[in-house]
Amino acid sequence: MAWMAWTWATAGFFGVILLLLIIMTLLAIFRPETPRRGVLGFPTTRGDRLFVSLIGSAIIFVVWIRVSGADNLWYPTGIALLYAAAMFRFA
């Protein structure tokens, strides 16, 4: 595993993604849902909204790092969490 620079941040990121996938799987098993139509204009499920949230969060971080540098990443983290909450609520 020397090919990848494993740090606590990297391991934490992949751990959170794994935890999200486990939670989404358990929710799909125990609380199935029907797709709903929100502000995106097409029917979405929890998994769709999670995917859109992850892609949007990646874009938020890339733009933040491009514009202001990687000095303080707490601001884009907050923005990404608000974006994800909005996606799960309104999309």
TAWO-V486397 format. One record per residue. N is the residue number from 1. RES is the residue in one letter. PHI is phi in whole degrees, -180 to 180 (999 if undefined). D_LAST is the distance of its C-alpha to the last C-alpha in Angstrom with 2 decimals. Layout:
N,RES,PHI,D_LAST + N,RES,PHI,D_LAST
//
This chain:
1,M,999,38.54 + 2,A,-74,40.27 + 3,W,-72,38.36 + 4,M,-119,35.30 + 5,A,-81,35.52 + 6,W,-79,34.26 + 7,T,-120,33.74 + 8,W,-63,32.21 + 9,A,-66,29.14 + 10,T,-65,28.79 + 11,A,-63,29.42 + 12,G,-63,26.99 + 13,F,-60,24.18 + 14,F,-68,24.89 + 15,G,-65,25.42 + 16,V,-66,21.98 + 17,I,-62,20.44 + 18,L,-61,22.79 + 19,L,-62,21.94 + 20,L,-62,18.18 + 21,L,-65,19.11 + 22,I,-65,21.53 + 23,I,-63,19.19 + 24,M,-65,16.57 + 25,T,-66,19.62 + 26,L,-64,21.01 + 27,L,-64,17.88 + 28,A,-66,17.81 + 29,I,-75,21.52 + 30,F,-93,21.80 + 31,R,-137,18.59 + 32,P,-61,17.40 + 33,E,-133,14.28 + 34,T,-101,13.46 + 35,P,-60,10.45 + 36,R,-125,8.09 + 37,R,-101,6.97 + 38,G,-124,4.26 + 39,V,-70,5.10 + 40,L,-74,5.67 + 41,G,89,8.18 + 42,F,-138,8.74 + 43,P,-64,8.58 + 44,T,-130,7.20 + 45,T,-108,9.14 + 46,R,-58,9.59 + 47,G,-63,11.62 + 48,D,-62,9.37 + 49,R,-67,6.90 + 50,L,-64,10.38 + 51,F,-62,11.75 + 52,V,-63,9.43 + 53,S,-65,10.08 + 54,L,-67,13.72 + 55,I,-65,14.18 + 56,G,-63,12.85 + 57,S,-66,15.08 + 58,A,-62,17.92 + 59,I,-65,17.73 + 60,I,-58,17.81 + 61,F,-67,20.85 + 62,V,-63,22.59 + 63,V,-64,22.41 + 64,W,-61,23.56 + 65,I,-65,26.43 + 66,R,-67,27.40 + 67,V,-81,27.56 + 68,S,-119,29.02 + 69,G,90,30.23 + 70,A,-101,29.60 + 71,D,-69,31.58 + 72,N,-126,29.03 + 73,L,-99,25.74 + 74,W,-72,24.74 + 75,Y,-64,23.05 + 76,P,-67,20.61 + 77,T,-63,20.03 + 78,G,-63,19.01 + 79,I,-62,16.81 + 80,A,-65,15.13 + 81,L,-67,14.70 + 82,L,-65,13.20 + 83,Y,-62,10.75 + 84,A,-64,9.89 + 85,A,-62,9.77 + 86,A,-66,7.39 + 87,M,-63,4.94 + 88,F,-74,5.96 + 89,R,-85,6.16 + 90,F,-110,3.83 + 91,A,-95,0.00
//
